[in-house]
Amino acid sequence: MVKQKFLVALAAGLACVSGAAGAATLVVNCTVLGASGGELVGTLTCNQFNVAGATLQSVQIQMTGQIAGSLVLQNNGSATQTGTDTTSSDFSAGPLAGFSIVNPLFTPSYTTGPQNVLAGQTITFSGLIASLSSSLGTNTVNLVPYIGAGTFAIPVSTTTNFVSVMTGGLFDVQQIGTSESATAAVTYTYLPAGTLPVTGIPTLSEWGLLVLAAILGLAAMAGLRRRLPK
């Protein structure tokens, strides 16, 4: 009986030092914002955190952007010429409460690469697609705007760039059918209802105290056993 009581007390002490079970995560996909023939200007709509009895600890947001379209190289000269056509777009987000965002977040691009175009020839590169993603960071300081039964908005915008490099003066380049889109995924980290906050891993000094307590407990138990009648 003495041994059982000691082990129970020791297990309880270890649980208090190391904390309870870890946190859980919930991933929410936001809406998709798209534009055809122009740059993106708008917002992504995301559901707020709404888990009954849970305590929200942090909000992490991952944004993804994509551009698509076609590029055309046209040689209007009388000799073969070399040309390269590249389209890129800077994706930016924010401002957003609790996040420190550095824009642009990322810049996807697609290109024809260097191409030799014969005199009078036109080459079209169709179905070009590029996408990238980046984290907006993790918010642990301002969680109120992300809690509730509603939604929150992420402002998004893009700046499109078109770069051409060619030899000769009778060369024409075009970008056609350009489209852009963006979306995001929100990861909520939280403590489920009834879960105690984790206090962290014990330090060396705390482990020392635990070991000392265990030794003293064992010594006390041994002393009691010696005193008990056989």
Protein Blocks (a to p, Z undefined) as FASTA:
>chain_A
ZZmmmmmmmmmmmmmmnopaddddddddddddddehiacdddddddddddehiacfbdcd
ddddddddddddddfbfbdcdddddddddddedjdehiacdddfbdcdddebjadddehi
acddehiacdddddebjcfkbmmlmgcjbdcddddddddddddddedjbbcdddehiacd
dddddddddddehiacdebjcdfklmmmmmmmmmmmmmmmmmmmmmpcZZ
